[in-house]
Amino acid sequence: MADTKIIAVAGATGAQGGGLTRAILADPSGGFAARALTRDGKSSKAQELAKQGAEVVTCDLDDAESVRRAYAGAHGAYCVTNYWEHFSPEKEMAQARAMAAAAKSTGLAHVIWSTLEDTRRWVPLSDDRMPTLMGKYKVPHFDSKGDANHVFTDAGVPTTFLLTSFYWDNLIHFGMGPKKGPDGKLAFTLPMGDKKLPGIAVDDIGRCAYGVFKRGGEYAGKTIGIAGEHLTGAQMAASLGKALGQEVRYNAVPFEAYRGFGFPGAEDLGNMFQFKHDFEDYYCGARSIALSRALNPALQTFDAWLAKNASRIPLA
Ligand SMILES: NC(=O)c1ccc[n+]([C@@H]2O[C@H](COP(=O)([O-])OP(=O)(O)OC[C@H]3O[C@@H](n4cnc5c(N)ncnc54)[C@H](OP(=O)(O)O)[C@@H]3O)[C@@H](O)[C@H]2O)c1
């Protein structure tokens, strides 16, 4: 259809972009088409998206010209960077610049930038409640995304700044599920004390983003935050226990202990959880469940997500 609006989706073979691509494909009469950007159009994930009806286009966010080519003729773009592939805030910034410049030069009507807070606005480098990392960040994978917001504004691109939440899918894919302790009982480790953590099923991020595109320019120039629920670690452990059919203890480790766990990114994540803990009111307030449900009526609760996914959480 000539008036079909093409959305160029970065990360289409991944979690956020994959959710958006599936949301667009699931609504063939919605007036939108999905252009899935990937570095490898031959990968099984890219091929699967093509089979489902997405236009697969090869693009490397490290190559600004390839981004411009991938955006040509599109209506909008979903922009997301994958910090965990390279651990480089500078690279995230360069990729954001490439997407913003391409969006401007190809005249996109609407872009969603998947962003997070620049935590240094709340915790300046001089605040020693948490260590400064890489010389100039508190939570590098947050700070770099928040810092890149201005790149889209400066370029004059109509942008929705989308504050996402902790994926519940991290319990499956990121090793964050409950683990058996020395007593043989399952423990869910999360350095959140008694504070609430906004969380979301990753597919719902994509559906919310689709809701934003469907509303036209209503959210252009605005920052919105999404979450499925705001839950304490104790509430999450209780839900996990019910879904798994065995007791799950909440292990509220201190931030210092989490930062010292030693896996790549542990300090970054320890600082991140401390930010979410120390600024709970702001952080939860910025992620509206009501707005998320308005954008995406299929929004899942943690219990609903667990009913479908608990068996996929590795417990070993
Ligand atoms: N885990 C969480 O709870 C959480 C919460 C909020 C935000 N985030 C943020 O989410 C981001 C990652 O998004 P995700 O979880 O959706 O990713 P993901 O599932 O890990 O997949 C990464 C995607 O990025 C694409 N990609 C990476 N580098 C690329 C490049 N140079 N050019 C083109 N495409 C590239 C990959 O595509 P190909 O390999 O096909 O090229 C793939 O589709 C991170 O920056 C993280 O900070 C995570």
The ligand as an ORCA input file, in Angstrom:
! r2SCAN-3c Opt
* xyz 0 1
  N      18.165     -5.928     30.010
  C      17.393     -4.965     30.507
  O      16.690     -5.134     31.508
  C      17.361     -3.635     29.832
  C      16.424     -2.700     30.275
  C      16.389     -1.451     29.657
  C      17.278     -1.167     28.633
  N      18.184     -2.102     28.228
  C      19.116     -1.747     27.141
  O      18.765     -2.492     25.997
  C      19.869     -2.423     25.093
  C      19.942     -3.692     24.294
  O      18.720     -3.885     23.617
  P      18.108     -5.338     23.455
  O      18.074     -5.992     24.820
  O      16.869     -5.185     22.691
  O      19.251     -6.033     22.589
  P      19.620     -7.572     22.348
  O      18.415     -8.451     22.499
  O      20.833     -7.896     23.150
  O      20.035     -7.559     20.812
  C      20.968     -6.642     20.321
  C      20.457     -6.107     19.006
  O      21.253     -4.993     18.612
  C      21.616     -5.167     17.257
  N      22.923     -4.522     17.057
  C      23.961     -4.494     17.938
  N      24.981     -3.812     17.417
  C      24.605     -3.396     16.180
  C      25.235     -2.649     15.152
  N      26.492     -2.198     15.287
  N      24.536     -2.415     14.035
  C      23.272     -2.872     13.885
  N      22.623     -3.578     14.818
  C      23.275     -3.843     15.945
  C      21.666     -6.658     17.034
  O      21.423     -6.917     15.661
  P      22.284     -7.929     14.730
  O      23.154     -8.746     15.637
  O      21.246     -8.728     14.008
  O      23.052     -7.031     13.832
  C      20.500     -7.133     17.900
  O      19.279     -7.076     17.207
  C      21.111     -2.216     25.956
  O      21.792     -1.065     25.552
  C      20.559     -2.101     27.378
  O      21.220     -1.106     28.133
  C      18.217     -3.333     28.780
*
